[in-house]
Amino acid sequence: IYAMKPDGTEATKLTNLGGMNWDPSWSPDGENIVFAHFATDWTLYAITADGTESTVLDKAGNGWQPAWSPAGDQIAFASQRDGFWNIYLVQVDGKDPVRLTNNEGDNFEPEWSPAGDQIAFSSNRNGVFEVFIMDSDGGNIFSTGQSGFPSDWVYVR
């Protein structure tokens, strides 16, 4: 993972891990980056914005697609721990992971609402991938009726 100025100059390498690094997500304060690393399994890491410090946030089972909460205190991510991909929530120190979805289907690409009270995600629980929305504690899950993936949450008033 590299950081650079908006004009593409001054590219600085932030990670020195072997393997692949995917899905970087900046913390709301710009001080840290969370990302998925793959060597033999997907693992979530957080690094400081300058790359000098790193922390393993989750290595329990194929954690990837991390998304930082707007408040900066939690990270939602997809993980395969029980045969299906589910959405989990973890504190920024890697403690207290909680599974938010629990169904026989795959759930991917969590995206926070701007207020941080909801999470959009994609699931094939009904046989085809649809965009779902749930409260940030995993409650009140409903389908939007739209197929696809919520690559970015767009708030409309």
N, C-alpha and C positions, 0 to 999 in steps of 0.2 A: 504494500500500500504506500502510495506517495501522496504528499501534499505539495501544492504549488500555488503560485499567485494566479488570479483569474486570467491573466494574459498568457499563462502557460510557462512562465519563466520561474526560475529558482525551484525546480522540482527537488524535493527532499524525500529520500526513502525513509519510511517510518517503521517498517517491519523487517526483521531478519530471520524469520522462521522459514524452515524448508517446507515445501509443499505449496498449496494454494491459499490465498487470502481473498475472501469474498464479502460482499454486502456491507461495506463500511457505513456506519451511521454516527454522525457527530452528536455529542451531548448538546443540550440546549445552550449551555454556557460556552461552548466551543473549546473546552479544556480537555476533553477526552473523546476517543473514538472506540466504538464497539464493532467487532467484525467476526466473521466465521472463518476459521482456519481448518484446512484439511491436510492431514498427513496420512494417517491410516483411518481416521474417523473425524467427523466434524466436531470442533471444539469452539466455544465462544471465548474470545479474548477482549479485554479492554486495554487500551494504551493511552498514555498521555498524548496530547496533540503534537508534541515534539518527538514522540517515539522513544523517550528515554526509560519509561517504566511500563511494564505490562502485567496484567493480572488475568488468570484463568477464571472465567465466570461460570462456565458450565462445561463439563466433559462427560456427563452421565449418558449421553446418547444422541449423537447426530444433531447437535444444536446448530441452527443456521437461520438466516434471514432476521437478524436482530433489528429491533426498532426501539429507540430511546423514547421514553415518555416525555411529554412536554415539560413536566415538572423536573425532570432529570433524576428522579429517584428510583425508577424501575425500567426494566428492559423486557419487552415482549419478544418472543422468538418461537420458531417452529422446532420441534424435536421429535425424533422417532425412538421411543423407549419401550413401546409395548406392541410393536407390529404396525401401528398406524402413526401418522404424523399428527401431532396435536400442538396447540398453542400453549406456551408456558409463560410465566412471568417470574422474573428474578430481581432481587435487589441489586443495586449497582456494585455491591461488594461480593456478589455471587452467592449470597446466603438466601435461604428460604425460597427455593424454587416451588412454584405452584402451577399445577396444570389447570388451564382455563377451559379447554374443550375436552370432551370425553365421549367419543362416538366411533362407530365402525365406519370410518371414512378418513380421508386425509385432509388436513387443515394446514394452510400455508400463508405466507406473506402478511403477517400482522402489520397494520398501520394504525397509529393512534389518531384520534380526533384532535383538533387543535386545543380543546379544553381538557383533554386527557381523561374524559369520563367514558369514552367508548373506544373499541378497537374494531376495525374492519379487517376481514380476512377472507380467504378463498377456501371453499370446502367442496368436496365431491360427495358429501353425505347423502345426497339425493340422487346420486348416479351421474351427475354432470357437475363440473365446477361452476359454482355460483359465488357471488359476493355476499357474505354474511356480516352482520354487525352484532356486537355484544357489549354489555357493560364491561368496564375495565376489571371487574371482579369475576367475570365469566358468566354473569347472569343475563337474562333477557336476550337470548340469542335468537335472531330472526334473519331470514333470507330477504335480500333486496329484490329478488326475482331477476337479477341481472346476471348473465353468465360472465365468466372471466375472473380476473385477478385485480385486487385493489392496489395497483402500483403506487398510487398516491391518493391520500384522502383529500377530497375537495369539499370544503364547507360552503354550503349555499344557504343564504338567509331567506 
